[in-house]
Amino acid sequence: MMHDMGGQDVVWIVLALMLWLALVAGAVGLGVHLIRQSRPAPRVLPSPLDILERRYAAGELDRDEFDDARARLREHEIDL
C-alpha cells in the first residue's frame, strides 16, 4: 500500500514554508534597518567663507584682513 499525501498535508507544508520565509525576510529587514539607523549622519563642513565670517565676527580679523581674504577667496571660486 502506498502512502498518499492528502491535500491538507500539502497546504500545511506550503504554509510552514511561507511562515519561515516571512520570518527570514523580517529578520533581514530588521537587520538592515538597525544598521542604517546606527550610522552617524554625514558631517557638513563649513565653507571657507563661513570660517572667514566667523573669525571676523569673533574679532580675530579686522575689516581690512577680512576684505582681503574674501577677495582672495572670490578669485578662486569655481563657477558652477
N, C-alpha and C positions, 0 to 999 in steps of 0.2 A: 504494500500500500504506500502510495506517495503522499508526502505532506503537501497539502495545498494551502498557500497563503491566502487568507481571506482578504477581502477588500479593506477591512478595518485595520489590519496589520500594516498595510502599505500607507494608509493615511497617518497612522501614528509614527511611522518611520520618517515620513516627509515632514511632519510637524516637529519632530525632535531635531531633524537636521536644520530646519528653519530657525528653531529656537537657538541652537548652537551658533548658527551664522549671525543671528541678531546679537547674541552676547559678544561674539568676537568683534563684530563691527562697532558695537557700542564701546567696548574696551579700547579699540584703536582710536575711535573718535574722541573719547575722553583723554587718552594719552596725548593726542595731537593738540587738543585744546589746552591742556595743562602745560605743555612745552611752549606753545605760543604765548601763553599768558605769563610765563616766568621770564621771558626775555625782557631785558631793560629797554626802555624807549630810546631810540637814537638821539644823541645829543646834537642840538643845532648850535654850531659855533657862531659867535658874533662876527659880523663883517669887520674889516679893518676900520671902516668909517665909524661904526658903532664904538669900537675900542677908543678911537681918537676922540669922539664926542664925550665918552665917559671920562677920559683923562682930562679933557678941558673942563668938564663940569666939576671934577674933583679938585681943580686948581693946580694940577700937575703941569699944565701948559698955559702960557699966556696967549693972548689973541694973535700975535704975530706968528708964534710957533704953530698954533692951530691952523691958521690960514695957509702957511707954507706947506705943512704936512697934508692938508686937504687938497691943495693944488697938485702936489706930487701924486697923491692917490688918484686924482681925476685924470692925470696924464697916462696912467697905466690901466685905466678901466677898459674892460673888454666890451665892445659893442655887441649886443645880442640881437 
